[in-house]
């Protein structure tokens, strides 16, 4: 017969396994096109320009005078993940 401690340990192990499976959805990698579509949506939402327009402007240094704008940084960080 299992002791109370053994029964609790067994219950916790099962709960941990169930929790880990529930918290970790399957990983899905985006294609370059899917990622750029996300960049495009973010650029349009935060900055009112397309993702391509933003990428060109960012590379040309058009945001160098004020790069810390929240919308600029959000989209710029997304560009670096797509590489």
N, C-alpha and C positions, 0 to 999 in steps of 0.2 A: 504494500500500500504506500502511495506517495505521501510525503509529508506536505504540510501546508506551504513551506518554502519551495519545495520542488514543483508543486502545482502552480504556484505564482510565477516561478521562473519560466515554466513551460508556456503559460498564458502570455507572459510578456514577450517571449520569443515570437510567438505567432502574431501578436499585435504589431510588433516591430516589422515583421516581414510584410504584413498586410499594409501597414502605413507606408513603407518604402515603395511598394508597388503603386499605391494610390497617389503618392506625391510626385512620381517620376513618369510623366507622359513619354511616349516614344519620341525620339529625336527625329526631326524632319529637316533636312538641309534644303535651303532654297537655291534655285537656279540663279544665275546672274540676272536674268530677266525678271524673275520674281522679286529679287532684292532691289533692283533699280525701280520697280513699280512701287515698292514701299518708300524708297527715297523720294520718288516723284510725289507721292501722296503727302509725305511730311513737308516737302518744300512748298507745295501748293498751300497746305494748311497753315504753316508757320510764316511763310514769306511771300506768298502770292505769286510764286514763279515755279516753273517746271523744275524737275530734278536735273535735267540736262542744262538748263539755264543756270541753275545754282552751281553745278559742278564747274562749268566754264568760268563763272564769275569768281568762284572760290580759288580756282587755279590761277586766274589772272590777278589775284590779290585785291579784288574790289571790296573785300570786307576787312582789309588790313587795318583801316582806321578805327574800326569798332567791332572786332571779332567776338566780343563777349556777349553780344545780344543772345538771349536764350534760344530763340528760333534758329539763329545762325549756327550756334554750337550744336544744337540737337541734330540738325541735318548734316553738318560737317562731320560729326562723329559717325553718322551712318555711312558716309562715303568711305571712311577709313576701314569699316568692317567689310565692305564689299570687295576689297582687294585681295 
